[in-house]
Amino acid sequence: MARFAVAVFPGSNCDQDTYYALELLGHDVRYIWHQETTLSGIDCLVLPGGFSYGDYLRTGAIARFSPLMQAVPEFLDNGGLVLGICNGFQILLEAGLLPGAMLQNSGLKFICKYVHLRVENTDTPFTNAAREGQVLSIPIAHHAGNYYATPEVVEALERNGQIVLRYCSEDGAVTENANPNGSIANIAGIVNESRTVFGLMPHPERACERLLGSEDGRVIFRSIENFVASRVG
């Protein structure tokens, strides 16, 4: 059983959804307030979706300076994992823990719908329970989910296998029509070079019950559990 902590920032609105999903899946989970600096006793810190600090300046721009985020580098050095969902991904970009930046959606509108995602790399703590090329159905809900990086950075992400999820069609084709927000190279989720930090715009916590339309989000949390179990073993 993996041990999770779900961060709570002023303005977070998916923290309870994430807590519920993790508890539903049988994980040890607790909340952690943005002013805390101790991350001991957990395997994975989850930065949930929402509007941390009201998204003032830019999405995630203020949250990156929170005491909690200042404790993340040491947590990672000690073997911890960090999962950033939606606003959590934006915070990771602002903090420099992942490369690139997040722009407004190409259509300049808030998008809330299920999308299809192709798993590009299963050699990570966050996707080892998936199959390479597997198509997942997971919802998005964002206004600033248009991932951007320079061509040099995208090339490096490709070369290092850091692109984990791409927006695709139902049959797995990565096309312009399947890209909901204009993200460069259809990128929906990436990891850092050491595979310990994962940011994605879709909400896996909202796809853990068939009643909600999909259970595909479970693969992310199951992968983390697998990784933690293998490390303990």
C-alpha positions as CSV (number, residue, x, y, z in Angstrom):
1,M,0.0,0.0,0.0
2,A,1.4,3.4,-1.1
3,R,1.3,6.3,1.3
4,F,0.0,9.6,-0.3
5,A,-0.3,13.2,0.9
6,V,-2.7,15.5,-1.0
7,A,-1.6,19.1,-0.9
8,V,-4.1,21.8,0.0
9,F,-3.5,25.3,-1.2
10,P,-5.8,28.3,-0.8
11,G,-8.0,27.8,-3.9
12,S,-7.5,24.1,-4.3
13,N,-10.8,22.5,-5.5
14,C,-9.8,19.0,-6.4
15,D,-8.1,18.0,-3.2
16,Q,-11.2,16.2,-1.8
17,D,-11.8,14.4,-5.1
18,T,-8.2,13.2,-5.1
19,Y,-8.4,12.2,-1.4
20,Y,-11.6,10.3,-2.1
21,A,-10.2,8.4,-5.1
22,L,-7.1,7.4,-3.3
23,E,-9.1,6.2,-0.3
24,L,-11.4,4.4,-2.6
25,L,-8.5,2.5,-4.1
26,G,-7.3,1.5,-0.6
27,H,-4.3,3.7,-0.2
28,D,-3.1,5.4,3.0
29,V,-3.8,9.1,2.3
30,R,-3.8,12.3,4.3
31,Y,-4.1,16.0,3.5
32,I,-1.0,18.3,3.8
33,W,-1.4,22.1,4.2
34,H,0.6,24.4,2.0
35,Q,2.4,25.8,5.0
36,E,3.8,22.5,6.1
37,T,7.5,21.7,5.4
38,T,7.7,18.1,6.6
39,L,7.1,15.4,4.0
40,S,8.3,12.4,5.9
41,G,6.3,9.2,6.1
42,I,4.8,9.4,2.6
43,D,5.7,7.9,-0.7
44,C,4.0,10.3,-3.1
45,L,3.0,13.9,-2.8
46,V,0.0,14.9,-5.0
47,L,-0.5,18.5,-6.1
48,P,-4.2,18.5,-7.1
49,G,-6.2,20.6,-9.5
50,G,-7.9,23.9,-8.7
51,F,-6.9,27.5,-8.5
52,S,-4.0,27.7,-6.1
53,Y,-3.8,31.2,-4.6
54,G,-6.5,32.2,-7.1
55,D,-4.2,31.7,-10.1
56,Y,-3.0,35.3,-9.6
57,L,-0.1,36.4,-11.8
58,R,-0.2,33.1,-13.6
59,T,-1.4,29.6,-12.9
60,G,0.8,28.1,-10.2
61,A,3.0,31.2,-10.1
62,I,2.4,31.9,-6.4
63,A,2.1,28.3,-5.2
64,R,5.6,27.6,-6.3
65,F,6.8,29.8,-3.4
66,S,4.8,28.1,-0.7
67,P,6.7,26.5,2.2
68,L,5.4,23.1,1.0
69,M,7.0,23.5,-2.4
70,Q,10.3,24.6,-0.8
71,A,10.4,21.2,0.9
72,V,9.9,19.2,-2.4
73,P,13.5,19.0,-3.6
74,E,14.7,17.4,-0.4
75,F,11.7,15.0,-0.5
76,L,12.7,14.0,-4.1
77,D,16.3,13.6,-3.0
78,N,15.1,11.1,-0.4
79,G,13.3,9.0,-2.9
80,G,9.8,10.6,-2.9
81,L,7.5,10.9,-5.9
82,V,5.5,13.9,-6.9
83,L,2.3,13.8,-9.0
84,G,0.9,17.1,-10.3
85,I,-2.6,17.1,-11.7
86,C,-3.9,20.0,-13.8
87,N,-3.0,23.0,-11.5
88,G,-0.5,20.8,-9.9
89,F,1.2,20.4,-13.3
90,Q,1.2,24.1,-13.7
91,I,2.8,24.5,-10.3
92,L,5.6,22.0,-11.2
93,L,6.3,24.0,-14.4
94,E,6.5,27.3,-12.5
95,A,8.8,25.7,-9.9
96,G,11.1,24.4,-12.6
97,L,10.6,20.8,-11.6
98,L,9.4,20.1,-15.1
99,P,10.4,21.9,-18.3
100,G,8.1,24.1,-20.4
101,A,5.3,26.4,-19.7
102,M,1.5,26.5,-19.8
103,L,-0.4,28.8,-22.0
104,Q,-4.1,29.6,-22.4
105,N,-6.0,27.0,-24.5
106,S,-5.8,27.7,-28.2
107,G,-9.5,28.4,-28.4
108,L,-9.3,30.7,-25.4
109,K,-12.2,28.8,-23.7
110,F,-12.5,26.7,-20.6
111,I,-12.7,23.0,-21.7
112,C,-14.3,20.3,-19.5
113,K,-14.8,16.9,-21.2
114,Y,-13.4,13.4,-21.5
115,V,-10.4,13.1,-23.9
116,H,-8.4,10.1,-25.1
117,L,-4.8,9.8,-24.1
118,R,-2.1,7.5,-25.6
119,V,0.4,6.0,-23.2
120,E,3.8,6.7,-24.7
121,N,6.1,5.3,-22.0
122,T,5.4,2.7,-19.4
123,D,8.9,2.8,-17.9
124,T,7.9,5.2,-15.1
125,P,6.6,4.9,-11.6
126,F,3.4,6.4,-12.8
127,T,2.6,4.3,-15.9
128,N,4.1,0.8,-15.3
129,A,0.6,-0.7,-15.0
130,A,-0.3,0.5,-18.5
131,R,0.6,-0.9,-21.9
132,E,2.6,1.2,-24.3
133,G,0.2,2.5,-26.8
134,Q,-2.8,1.9,-24.6
135,V,-5.6,4.5,-25.0
136,L,-7.0,5.9,-21.8
137,S,-10.3,7.9,-21.4
138,I,-9.8,10.6,-18.7
139,P,-11.4,14.0,-18.4
140,I,-9.8,17.4,-18.6
141,A,-11.0,20.7,-17.0
142,H,-8.9,23.7,-17.7
143,H,-8.5,27.1,-19.3
144,A,-4.7,27.2,-19.4
145,G,-3.8,23.7,-20.5
146,N,-1.9,24.5,-23.7
147,Y,1.6,23.0,-23.0
148,Y,4.5,24.8,-24.7
149,A,8.2,24.2,-24.8
150,T,10.9,25.2,-27.3
151,P,11.6,22.8,-30.2
152,E,14.9,21.9,-28.4
153,V,13.2,21.0,-25.2
154,V,10.5,18.9,-27.0
155,E,13.3,17.1,-28.9
156,A,15.0,16.4,-25.6
157,L,11.7,15.2,-24.0
158,E,11.3,12.8,-27.0
159,R,14.8,11.6,-26.9
160,N,14.7,10.9,-23.1
161,G,11.3,9.2,-23.1
162,Q,9.9,12.0,-20.9
163,I,6.7,12.4,-22.9
164,V,4.3,10.0,-21.1
165,L,0.8,10.9,-22.4
166,R,-0.4,12.4,-25.6
167,Y,-3.8,13.5,-26.7
168,C,-5.1,11.2,-29.4
169,S,-8.2,9.9,-31.1
170,E,-10.2,6.9,-29.8
171,D,-8.1,4.6,-31.9
172,G,-4.8,6.1,-30.7
173,A,-4.0,8.4,-33.6
174,V,-2.1,11.5,-32.6
175,T,-3.7,14.2,-34.7
176,E,-4.5,17.9,-34.6
177,N,-8.2,17.2,-34.3
178,A,-7.5,15.1,-31.2
179,N,-5.6,18.0,-29.5
180,P,-8.2,19.8,-27.3
181,N,-6.1,22.8,-26.3
182,G,-3.2,23.3,-28.8
183,S,-0.5,21.6,-26.7
184,I,2.7,21.3,-28.7
185,A,3.2,17.7,-30.0
186,N,-0.2,16.8,-28.4
187,I,1.6,16.5,-25.0
188,A,-0.7,15.8,-22.1
189,G,1.8,14.6,-19.5
190,I,5.5,14.5,-18.9
191,V,8.1,13.3,-16.4
192,N,11.4,14.8,-15.3
193,E,14.6,13.0,-16.3
194,S,14.8,10.9,-13.2
195,R,11.1,9.8,-13.6
196,T,10.2,11.0,-10.1
197,V,8.0,13.9,-11.0
198,F,5.0,13.5,-13.2
199,G,2.7,16.3,-14.4
200,L,-0.5,15.8,-16.5
201,M,-3.4,18.1,-17.3
202,P,-6.1,15.3,-17.3
203,H,-7.7,14.3,-14.0
204,P,-7.2,10.6,-13.2
205,E,-8.9,11.0,-9.9
206,R,-12.1,11.7,-11.8
207,A,-11.9,8.5,-13.7
208,C,-11.7,5.9,-11.0
209,E,-15.4,4.8,-10.9
210,R,-17.4,3.3,-13.7
211,L,-20.3,5.4,-12.5
212,L,-18.4,8.5,-13.6
213,G,-17.7,7.2,-17.1
214,S,-14.3,5.6,-16.8
215,E,-12.0,3.7,-14.5
216,D,-8.9,4.4,-16.6
217,G,-7.4,6.8,-14.1
218,R,-6.8,3.9,-11.7
219,V,-3.8,2.9,-13.9
220,I,-1.8,5.9,-12.7
221,F,-2.4,5.2,-9.0
222,R,-1.9,1.4,-9.5
223,S,1.4,2.1,-11.1
224,I,2.6,4.2,-8.1
225,E,1.5,1.4,-5.8
226,N,3.5,-1.2,-8.0
227,F,6.6,1.0,-7.9
228,V,6.4,1.5,-4.1
229,A,5.9,-2.3,-3.6
230,S,8.8,-3.2,-5.8
231,R,11.0,-0.8,-3.9
232,V,10.0,-2.2,-0.6
233,G,10.5,-5.7,-1.9
